[in-house]
Amino acid sequence: MQEFNYTCPKCRNTQCDVGEFRAAGGFLSKIFDVQSKRFTTVTCTNCQYTEIYRTSSSMLGNIFDLFTN
């Protein structure tokens, strides 16, 4: 488990869950089912307030997504 210096801006809780998701970036990405945009989510464990941050996506990850979907 990672240690974060987190305080929820809504309820001041100090515990959170961190996750990630990928999304298609445009028309061709949708056709070929390549998720070119990657986001990290930080969700408060008390009130479920969620912040979304865009993170860099690796080319290797995009290639892996193309062959595994």
MARTOR-255848 format. One record per atom (N, C-alpha, C, O, CB): atom name; x, y, z; residue in one letter; residue number from 1. Coordinates in Angstrom, 3 decimals. Each point is the difference from the previous one (the first is absolute). Glycine has a CB too. Layout:
! MARTOR-255848
+------+----------+----------+----------+------+-----+
: site :     east :    north :       up : code : pos :
+------+----------+----------+----------+------+-----+
:   CA :        X :        Y :        Z :    A : NUM :
...
+------+----------+----------+----------+------+-----+
***
This chain:
! MARTOR-255848
+------+----------+----------+----------+------+-----+
: site :     east :    north :       up : code : pos :
+------+----------+----------+----------+------+-----+
:    N :    0.841 :   -1.188 :    0.000 :    M :   1 :
:   CA :   -0.841 :    1.188 :    0.000 :    M :   1 :
:    C :    0.882 :    1.246 :    0.000 :    M :   1 :
:    O :    0.951 :    0.097 :    0.776 :    M :   1 :
:   CB :   -2.788 :   -1.342 :    0.445 :    M :   1 :
:    N :    1.516 :    2.193 :   -2.096 :    Q :   2 :
:   CA :    0.786 :    1.224 :   -0.095 :    Q :   2 :
:    C :   -0.480 :    1.020 :    1.019 :    Q :   2 :
:    O :   -1.173 :    0.028 :    0.372 :    Q :   2 :
:   CB :    1.577 :   -0.465 :   -2.806 :    Q :   2 :
:    N :    0.519 :    1.266 :    2.872 :    E :   3 :
:   CA :   -0.303 :    1.055 :    0.964 :    E :   3 :
:    C :   -0.178 :    1.316 :   -0.756 :    E :   3 :
:    O :    0.879 :    0.389 :   -0.769 :    E :   3 :
:   CB :    0.426 :   -1.585 :    2.605 :    E :   3 :
:    N :   -2.418 :    1.882 :   -1.631 :    F :   4 :
:   CA :   -0.280 :    1.262 :   -0.666 :    F :   4 :
:    C :   -0.258 :    1.088 :    1.033 :    F :   4 :
:    O :   -0.539 :   -0.263 :    1.075 :    F :   4 :
:   CB :   -0.405 :   -0.966 :   -3.056 :    F :   4 :
:    N :    1.330 :    2.438 :    1.646 :    N :   5 :
:   CA :   -0.313 :    1.165 :    0.808 :    N :   5 :
:    C :   -1.280 :    0.587 :   -0.603 :    N :   5 :
:    O :    0.060 :    0.907 :   -0.830 :    N :   5 :
:   CB :    2.421 :   -0.437 :    1.457 :    N :   5 :
:    N :   -3.630 :   -0.991 :   -0.208 :    Y :   6 :
:   CA :   -1.272 :    0.348 :   -0.604 :    Y :   6 :
:    C :   -0.955 :    0.555 :    1.040 :    Y :   6 :
:    O :   -0.097 :   -0.510 :    1.116 :    Y :   6 :
:   CB :    0.439 :   -1.255 :   -2.843 :    Y :   6 :
:    N :   -1.052 :    2.834 :    1.335 :    T :   7 :
:   CA :   -1.104 :    0.530 :    0.791 :    T :   7 :
:    C :   -1.125 :    0.333 :   -0.966 :    T :   7 :
:    O :    0.191 :    0.779 :   -0.934 :    T :   7 :
:   CB :    1.366 :    0.148 :    2.739 :    T :   7 :
:    N :   -2.722 :   -1.508 :   -1.587 :    C :   8 :
:   CA :   -1.153 :    0.237 :   -0.866 :    C :   8 :
:    C :   -0.423 :    1.466 :    0.097 :    C :   8 :
:    O :   -0.156 :    0.519 :    1.105 :    C :   8 :
:   CB :   -0.599 :   -2.922 :   -0.820 :    C :   8 :
:    N :    0.566 :    3.077 :   -1.417 :    P :   9 :
:   CA :   -0.422 :    1.403 :    0.039 :    P :   9 :
:    C :   -1.456 :    0.177 :    0.441 :    P :   9 :
:    O :   -0.398 :    1.110 :    0.355 :    P :   9 :
:   CB :    2.045 :   -0.661 :   -2.158 :    P :   9 :
:    N :   -2.448 :   -1.516 :    1.786 :    K :  10 :
:   CA :   -1.405 :    0.083 :    0.386 :    K :  10 :
:    C :   -0.233 :   -0.286 :    1.480 :    K :  10 :
:    O :   -0.671 :    0.771 :    0.687 :    K :  10 :
:   CB :    0.096 :   -1.443 :   -2.992 :    K :  10 :
:    N :    1.142 :   -0.461 :    2.806 :    C :  11 :
:   CA :   -0.318 :   -0.413 :    1.376 :    C :  11 :
:    C :    1.231 :   -0.058 :    0.922 :    C :  11 :
:    O :   -0.131 :   -0.317 :    1.182 :    C :  11 :
:   CB :   -1.771 :   -0.987 :   -2.127 :    C :  11 :
:    N :    3.068 :    1.602 :    0.423 :    R :  12 :
:   CA :    1.263 :    0.041 :    0.769 :    R :  12 :
:    C :    0.485 :   -1.382 :    0.439 :    R :  12 :
:    O :    0.886 :   -0.086 :    0.850 :    R :  12 :
:   CB :   -1.547 :    2.344 :   -0.060 :    R :  12 :
:    N :    0.116 :   -3.327 :   -1.336 :    N :  13 :
:   CA :    0.470 :   -1.349 :    0.276 :    N :  13 :
:    C :    1.432 :   -0.161 :   -0.541 :    N :  13 :
:    O :    0.365 :    0.654 :   -0.976 :    N :  13 :
:   CB :   -2.755 :   -1.551 :    0.885 :    N :  13 :
:    N :    3.181 :    0.053 :    0.705 :    T :  14 :
:   CA :    1.397 :   -0.157 :   -0.430 :    T :  14 :
:    C :    0.280 :   -1.349 :   -0.654 :    T :  14 :
:    O :    1.160 :   -0.331 :   -0.248 :    T :  14 :
:   CB :   -0.519 :    1.857 :    2.085 :    T :  14 :
:    N :   -1.677 :   -2.310 :   -2.121 :    Q :  15 :
:   CA :    0.199 :   -1.294 :   -0.649 :    Q :  15 :
:    C :   -0.620 :    0.004 :   -1.391 :    Q :  15 :
:    O :   -1.080 :    0.552 :   -0.213 :    Q :  15 :
:   CB :    1.098 :   -1.689 :    2.455 :    Q :  15 :
:    N :    0.688 :    0.508 :   -3.189 :    C :  16 :
:   CA :   -0.481 :   -0.011 :   -1.372 :    C :  16 :
:    C :    0.356 :   -1.313 :   -0.686 :    C :  16 :
:    O :    0.864 :   -0.749 :    0.457 :    C :  16 :
:   CB :   -0.641 :    3.244 :   -0.549 :    C :  16 :
:    N :   -0.909 :   -2.753 :   -1.013 :    D :  17 :
:   CA :    0.315 :   -1.106 :   -0.897 :    D :  17 :
:    C :    0.503 :    0.602 :   -1.296 :    D :  17 :
:    O :   -0.533 :    1.006 :   -0.469 :    D :  17 :
:   CB :   -1.214 :   -2.536 :    1.521 :    D :  17 :
:    N :    2.774 :    0.920 :   -1.635 :    V :  18 :
:   CA :    0.564 :    0.472 :   -1.252 :    V :  18 :
:    C :   -0.228 :   -1.061 :   -1.065 :    V :  18 :
:    O :    0.238 :   -1.184 :    0.240 :    V :  18 :
:   CB :    1.500 :    2.571 :    0.976 :    V :  18 :
:    N :   -2.198 :   -0.968 :   -2.393 :    G :  19 :
:   CA :   -0.234 :   -0.915 :   -1.108 :    G :  19 :
:    C :    0.378 :    0.664 :   -1.304 :    G :  19 :
:    O :    0.495 :    1.127 :   -0.021 :    G :  19 :
:   CB :   -2.333 :   -2.246 :    1.291 :    G :  19 :
:    N :    1.601 :    0.413 :   -2.352 :    E :  20 :
:   CA :    0.268 :    0.591 :   -1.309 :    E :  20 :
:    C :   -0.957 :   -0.568 :   -1.029 :    E :  20 :
:    O :   -0.560 :   -1.082 :    0.173 :    E :  20 :
:   CB :    2.974 :    1.403 :    0.428 :    E :  20 :
:    N :   -2.591 :    0.441 :   -1.687 :    F :  21 :
:   CA :   -0.774 :   -0.482 :   -1.134 :    F :  21 :
:    C :    0.576 :    0.603 :   -1.260 :    F :  21 :
:    O :    0.722 :    0.996 :    0.044 :    F :  21 :
:   CB :   -2.801 :   -1.250 :    1.364 :    F :  21 :
:    N :    1.753 :   -0.358 :   -2.532 :    R :  22 :
:   CA :    0.448 :    0.479 :   -1.302 :    R :  22 :
:    C :   -1.223 :    0.293 :   -0.851 :    R :  22 :
:    O :   -1.053 :   -0.619 :    0.155 :    R :  22 :
:   CB :    3.207 :   -0.711 :    0.000 :    R :  22 :
:    N :   -1.990 :    2.295 :   -1.062 :    A :  23 :
:   CA :   -1.106 :    0.388 :   -0.867 :    A :  23 :
:    C :    0.524 :    0.227 :   -1.414 :    A :  23 :
:    O :    1.166 :    0.346 :   -0.190 :    A :  23 :
:   CB :   -2.398 :    0.701 :    2.141 :    A :  23 :
:    N :    0.368 :   -1.243 :   -2.937 :    A :  24 :
:   CA :    0.362 :    0.249 :   -1.391 :    A :  24 :
:    C :    0.116 :    1.499 :   -0.217 :    A :  24 :
:    O :   -0.744 :    0.785 :    0.587 :    A :  24 :
:   CB :   -0.413 :   -2.905 :   -1.343 :    A :  24 :
:    N :    2.098 :    2.506 :   -0.091 :    G :  25 :
:   CA :    0.257 :    1.418 :   -0.206 :    G :  25 :
:    C :   -0.687 :    0.616 :   -1.192 :    G :  25 :
:    O :   -0.197 :    1.215 :   -0.023 :    G :  25 :
:   CB :    2.312 :   -1.620 :    1.084 :    G :  25 :
:    N :   -2.488 :   -0.377 :   -2.052 :    G :  26 :
:   CA :   -0.620 :    0.562 :   -1.188 :    G :  26 :
:    C :   -0.652 :   -1.075 :   -0.836 :    G :  26 :
:    O :   -0.133 :   -1.146 :    0.428 :    G :  26 :
:   CB :    1.805 :    2.972 :   -0.417 :    G :  26 :
:    N :   -2.079 :   -1.446 :   -1.208 :    F :  27 :
:   CA :   -0.748 :   -0.897 :   -0.875 :    F :  27 :
:    C :    0.784 :   -1.263 :   -0.339 :    F :  27 :
:    O :   -0.526 :   -1.104 :    0.145 :    F :  27 :
:   CB :   -0.639 :    3.088 :   -1.082 :    F :  27 :
:    N :    2.420 :   -1.844 :    0.487 :    L :  28 :
:   CA :    0.791 :   -1.177 :   -0.366 :    L :  28 :
:    C :    0.314 :   -0.869 :    1.209 :    L :  28 :
:    O :    0.047 :   -1.225 :   -0.108 :    L :  28 :
:   CB :    0.933 :    2.520 :   -1.776 :    L :  28 :
:    N :   -0.767 :   -0.670 :    3.023 :    S :  29 :
:   CA :    0.246 :   -0.764 :    1.228 :    S :  29 :
:    C :   -1.216 :   -0.845 :    0.348 :    S :  29 :
:    O :    0.141 :   -1.134 :    0.458 :    S :  29 :
:   CB :    1.422 :    2.921 :    0.366 :    S :  29 :
:    N :   -2.748 :   -1.246 :   -1.036 :    K :  30 :
:   CA :   -1.226 :   -0.746 :    0.292 :    K :  30 :
:    C :   -0.180 :   -1.161 :   -0.971 :    K :  30 :
:    O :   -0.419 :   -1.084 :    0.406 :    K :  30 :
:   CB :   -0.620 :    3.173 :    0.505 :    K :  30 :
:    N :    1.351 :   -1.873 :   -2.195 :    I :  31 :
:   CA :   -0.156 :   -1.050 :   -0.999 :    I :  31 :
:    C :    0.926 :   -1.178 :    0.301 :    I :  31 :
:    O :   -0.417 :   -1.157 :   -0.056 :    I :  31 :
:   CB :   -0.228 :    2.887 :   -1.650 :    I :  31 :
:    N :    1.906 :   -1.424 :    2.026 :    F :  32 :
:   CA :    0.979 :   -1.054 :    0.248 :    F :  32 :
:    C :    0.070 :   -0.418 :    1.465 :    F :  32 :
:    O :    0.851 :   -0.808 :    0.372 :    F :  32 :
:   CB :    0.436 :    1.680 :   -2.292 :    F :  32 :
:    N :   -2.171 :   -0.333 :    2.752 :    D :  33 :
:   CA :   -0.091 :   -0.345 :    1.419 :    D :  33 :
:    C :    1.331 :    0.200 :    0.730 :    D :  33 :
:    O :    0.440 :   -0.869 :    0.753 :    D :  33 :
:   CB :   -2.230 :   -0.773 :   -1.329 :    D :  33 :
:    N :    2.429 :    2.803 :    0.345 :    V :  34 :
:   CA :    1.248 :    0.353 :    0.669 :    V :  34 :
:    C :   -0.313 :    1.121 :    0.987 :    V :  34 :
:    O :   -0.456 :    1.073 :   -0.396 :    V :  34 :
:   CB :    1.882 :   -1.760 :   -1.624 :    V :  34 :
:    N :   -1.181 :    0.437 :    3.294 :    Q :  35 :
:   CA :   -0.252 :    1.010 :    1.025 :    Q :  35 :
:    C :    1.258 :    0.859 :    0.143 :    Q :  35 :
:    O :    0.946 :   -0.385 :    0.687 :    Q :  35 :
:   CB :   -2.598 :   -1.137 :    0.541 :    Q :  35 :
:    N :    1.655 :    2.692 :   -1.884 :    S :  36 :
:   CA :    1.210 :    0.818 :   -0.054 :    S :  36 :
:    C :    0.114 :    0.993 :    1.145 :    S :  36 :
:    O :    1.056 :    0.604 :    0.181 :    S :  36 :
:   CB :   -1.122 :   -0.857 :   -2.622 :    S :  36 :
:    N :   -0.975 :    0.432 :    3.205 :    K :  37 :
:   CA :    0.047 :    0.929 :    1.132 :    K :  37 :
:    C :   -0.071 :   -0.791 :    1.293 :    K :  37 :
:    O :   -0.815 :   -0.913 :    0.137 :    K :  37 :
:   CB :   -0.272 :    2.742 :   -1.503 :    K :  37 :
:    N :    1.956 :   -1.471 :    2.325 :    R :  38 :
:   CA :    0.053 :   -0.713 :    1.278 :    R :  38 :
:    C :   -0.256 :    0.992 :    1.125 :    R :  38 :
:    O :    0.532 :    1.111 :   -0.009 :    R :  38 :
:   CB :    1.098 :   -2.820 :   -0.923 :    R :  38 :
:    N :   -2.444 :    1.305 :    1.899 :    F :  39 :
:   CA :   -0.364 :    0.871 :    1.104 :    F :  39 :
:    C :    0.168 :   -0.736 :    1.326 :    F :  39 :
:    O :   -0.220 :   -1.208 :    0.084 :    F :  39 :
:   CB :   -1.393 :    2.447 :   -1.570 :    F :  39 :
:    N :    2.005 :   -0.499 :    2.513 :    T :  40 :
:   CA :    0.096 :   -0.527 :    1.357 :    T :  40 :
:    C :   -1.125 :    0.624 :    0.814 :    T :  40 :
:    O :   -0.248 :    1.203 :   -0.087 :    T :  40 :
:   CB :    2.779 :   -1.530 :   -0.086 :    T :  40 :
:    N :   -3.212 :   -0.502 :    0.966 :    T :  41 :
:   CA :   -1.081 :    0.499 :    0.848 :    T :  41 :
:    C :    0.404 :   -0.094 :    1.464 :    T :  41 :
:    O :    0.677 :   -0.942 :    0.412 :    T :  41 :
:   CB :   -2.385 :    0.250 :   -2.127 :    T :  41 :
:    N :    1.284 :    1.680 :    2.491 :    V :  42 :
:   CA :    0.205 :    0.007 :    1.450 :    V :  42 :
:    C :   -1.385 :    0.194 :    0.615 :    V :  42 :
:    O :   -0.631 :    1.039 :   -0.194 :    V :  42 :
:   CB :    3.043 :   -0.090 :    0.042 :    V :  42 :
:    N :   -2.886 :   -1.964 :    0.901 :    T :  43 :
:   CA :   -1.348 :    0.018 :    0.553 :    T :  43 :
:    C :    0.042 :   -0.037 :    1.521 :    T :  43 :
:    O :    0.653 :   -0.863 :    0.588 :    T :  43 :
:   CB :   -1.511 :   -0.280 :   -2.645 :    T :  43 :
:    N :    0.167 :    2.074 :    2.689 :    C :  44 :
:   CA :   -0.109 :    0.042 :    1.456 :    C :  44 :
:    C :   -0.774 :   -1.225 :    0.476 :    C :  44 :
:    O :   -1.057 :   -0.317 :   -0.547 :    C :  44 :
:   CB :    1.137 :    2.856 :    0.544 :    C :  44 :
:    N :    0.439 :   -3.228 :    1.018 :    T :  45 :
:   CA :   -0.667 :   -1.197 :    0.511 :    T :  45 :
:    C :   -1.233 :    0.332 :    0.842 :    T :  45 :
:    O :   -0.802 :   -0.889 :    0.288 :    T :  45 :
:   CB :    3.009 :   -0.262 :   -0.307 :    T :  45 :
:    N :   -2.371 :    2.404 :    0.415 :    N :  46 :
:   CA :   -1.140 :    0.395 :    0.826 :    N :  46 :
:    C :   -1.179 :    0.493 :   -0.850 :    N :  46 :
:    O :   -1.094 :   -0.558 :    0.082 :    N :  46 :
:   CB :    2.696 :    1.154 :    1.752 :    N :  46 :
:    N :   -1.390 :    0.428 :   -2.632 :    C :  47 :
:   CA :   -1.109 :    0.613 :   -0.732 :    C :  47 :
:    C :   -0.027 :   -0.349 :   -1.494 :    C :  47 :
:    O :   -0.914 :    0.417 :   -0.711 :    C :  47 :
:   CB :    1.008 :    1.424 :    2.361 :    C :  47 :
:    N :    0.901 :   -2.604 :   -2.134 :    Q :  48 :
:   CA :    0.100 :   -0.444 :   -1.386 :    Q :  48 :
:    C :    0.288 :    1.123 :   -0.995 :    Q :  48 :
:    O :   -0.142 :   -0.198 :   -1.206 :    Q :  48 :
:   CB :   -1.410 :   -1.609 :    1.811 :    Q :  48 :
:    N :    1.955 :    2.981 :   -0.119 :    Y :  49 :
:   CA :    0.420 :    1.076 :   -0.904 :    Y :  49 :
:    C :    1.194 :   -0.495 :   -0.797 :    Y :  49 :
:    O :    0.941 :   -0.543 :    0.578 :    Y :  49 :
:   CB :   -1.782 :    2.350 :    1.006 :    Y :  49 :
:    N :    0.822 :   -1.629 :   -2.914 :    T :  50 :
:   CA :    1.051 :   -0.525 :   -0.860 :    T :  50 :
:    C :    0.643 :    1.109 :   -0.812 :    T :  50 :
:    O :   -0.688 :    0.813 :   -0.616 :    T :  50 :
:   CB :   -0.508 :   -2.995 :    0.503 :    T :  50 :
:    N :    2.511 :    2.207 :    0.118 :    E :  51 :
:   CA :    0.783 :    0.903 :   -0.831 :    E :  51 :
:    C :    0.637 :   -0.829 :   -1.105 :    E :  51 :
:    O :    0.432 :   -1.129 :    0.234 :    E :  51 :
:   CB :    0.013 :    2.722 :    1.710 :    E :  51 :
:    N :   -0.386 :   -1.031 :   -3.151 :    I :  52 :
:   CA :    0.567 :   -0.711 :   -1.149 :    I :  52 :
:    C :    1.182 :    0.798 :   -0.519 :    I :  52 :
:    O :   -0.095 :    1.207 :   -0.222 :    I :  52 :
:   CB :   -2.154 :   -2.220 :   -0.385 :    I :  52 :
:    N :    3.379 :    0.311 :    0.415 :    Y :  53 :
:   CA :    1.217 :    0.612 :   -0.505 :    Y :  53 :
:    C :    0.442 :   -0.708 :   -1.262 :    Y :  53 :
:    O :    0.027 :   -1.230 :   -0.045 :    Y :  53 :
:   CB :    0.642 :    1.903 :    2.363 :    Y :  53 :
:    N :   -0.322 :    0.085 :   -3.344 :    R :  54 :
:   CA :    0.500 :   -0.591 :   -1.237 :    R :  54 :
:    C :    1.473 :   -0.333 :    0.188 :    R :  54 :
:    O :    0.780 :    0.829 :    0.469 :    R :  54 :
:   CB :   -2.461 :    0.465 :   -1.872 :    R :  54 :
:    N :    2.053 :   -2.517 :    1.030 :    T :  55 :
:   CA :    1.389 :   -0.434 :    0.096 :    T :  55 :
:    C :    0.481 :   -0.421 :   -1.370 :    T :  55 :
:    O :   -0.804 :   -0.238 :   -0.901 :    T :  55 :
:   CB :    0.482 :   -0.497 :    3.285 :    T :  55 :
:    N :    1.618 :    0.645 :   -2.541 :    S :  56 :
:   CA :    0.553 :   -0.366 :   -1.300 :    S :  56 :
:    C :   -0.269 :   -1.470 :   -0.288 :    S :  56 :
:    O :   -0.007 :   -0.831 :    0.908 :    S :  56 :
:   CB :    1.787 :    2.592 :   -0.672 :    S :  56 :
:    N :   -1.998 :   -2.068 :   -1.499 :    S :  57 :
:   CA :   -0.275 :   -1.362 :   -0.439 :    S :  57 :
:    C :    1.193 :   -0.496 :   -0.796 :    S :  57 :
:    O :    0.500 :    0.704 :   -0.877 :    S :  57 :
:   CB :   -2.998 :   -0.280 :    0.826 :    S :  57 :
:    N :    2.950 :   -1.614 :    0.345 :    S :  58 :
:   CA :    1.172 :   -0.531 :   -0.692 :    S :  58 :
:    C :   -0.404 :   -0.662 :   -1.311 :    S :  58 :
:    O :   -1.113 :   -0.512 :   -0.127 :    S :  58 :
:   CB :    2.263 :    0.173 :    2.332 :    S :  58 :
:    N :   -0.244 :    0.349 :   -3.178 :    M :  59 :
:   CA :   -0.250 :   -0.649 :   -1.282 :    M :  59 :
:    C :   -0.138 :   -1.505 :    0.199 :    M :  59 :
:    O :   -0.831 :   -0.635 :   -0.650 :    M :  59 :
:   CB :    2.102 :    2.453 :   -0.551 :    M :  59 :
:    N :   -0.468 :   -2.392 :    2.090 :    L :  60 :
:   CA :   -0.079 :   -1.436 :    0.273 :    L :  60 :
:    C :   -1.378 :   -0.371 :    0.543 :    L :  60 :
:    O :   -0.553 :   -1.033 :   -0.377 :    L :  60 :
:   CB :    3.025 :    0.984 :    0.831 :    L :  60 :
:    N :   -3.026 :    0.872 :    0.418 :    G :  61 :
:   CA :   -1.335 :   -0.245 :    0.529 :    G :  61 :
:    C :   -1.057 :    0.040 :   -1.092 :    G :  61 :
:    O :   -0.932 :   -0.804 :    0.006 :    G :  61 :
:   CB :    1.659 :    1.778 :    2.159 :    G :  61 :
:    N :   -0.586 :   -0.039 :   -3.106 :    N :  62 :
:   CA :   -0.957 :    0.083 :   -1.118 :    N :  62 :
:    C :    0.076 :   -1.239 :   -0.881 :    N :  62 :
:    O :   -1.029 :   -0.516 :   -0.437 :    N :  62 :
:   CB :    1.217 :    3.014 :    0.472 :    N :  62 :
:    N :    1.020 :   -2.976 :   -0.297 :    I :  63 :
:   CA :    0.168 :   -1.204 :   -0.818 :    I :  63 :
:    C :   -0.599 :   -1.206 :    0.717 :    I :  63 :
:    O :   -0.678 :   -0.820 :   -0.620 :    I :  63 :
:   CB :    2.774 :    1.779 :   -0.411 :    I :  63 :
:    N :   -1.848 :   -1.070 :    2.335 :    F :  64 :
:   CA :   -0.548 :   -1.094 :    0.790 :    F :  64 :
:    C :   -1.519 :    0.040 :   -0.031 :    F :  64 :
:    O :   -0.639 :   -1.041 :   -0.153 :    F :  64 :
:   CB :    2.666 :    1.067 :    1.632 :    F :  64 :
:    N :   -2.627 :    1.173 :   -1.335 :    D :  65 :
:   CA :   -1.452 :    0.133 :   -0.046 :    D :  65 :
:    C :   -0.555 :   -0.442 :   -1.350 :    D :  65 :
:    O :   -1.068 :   -0.610 :   -0.055 :    D :  65 :
:   CB :    1.215 :    2.494 :    1.691 :    D :  65 :
:    N :    0.557 :   -1.588 :   -2.719 :    L :  66 :
:   CA :   -0.461 :   -0.339 :   -1.348 :    L :  66 :
:    C :   -0.122 :   -1.512 :   -0.155 :    L :  66 :
:    O :   -0.960 :   -0.481 :   -0.602 :    L :  66 :
:   CB :    2.044 :    2.563 :   -0.307 :    L :  66 :
:    N :   -0.125 :   -2.839 :    1.443 :    F :  67 :
:   CA :    0.005 :   -1.443 :   -0.184 :    F :  67 :
:    C :   -0.784 :   -0.767 :    1.062 :    F :  67 :
:    O :   -0.295 :   -1.179 :   -0.196 :    F :  67 :
:   CB :    2.481 :    1.461 :   -0.884 :    F :  67 :
:    N :   -2.528 :    0.349 :    2.188 :    T :  68 :
:   CA :   -0.710 :   -0.725 :    1.061 :    T :  68 :
:    C :   -1.489 :    0.295 :    0.019 :    T :  68 :
:    O :   -0.728 :   -0.691 :    0.714 :    T :  68 :
:   CB :    2.809 :    0.738 :    0.609 :    T :  68 :
:    N :   -2.575 :    0.925 :   -2.054 :    N :  69 :
:   CA :   -1.437 :    0.323 :    0.020 :    N :  69 :
:    C :   -0.755 :   -0.744 :   -1.022 :    N :  69 :
:    O :   -1.215 :    0.161 :   -0.109 :    N :  69 :
:   CB :    1.745 :    2.033 :    0.929 :    N :  69 :
+------+----------+----------+----------+------+-----+
***
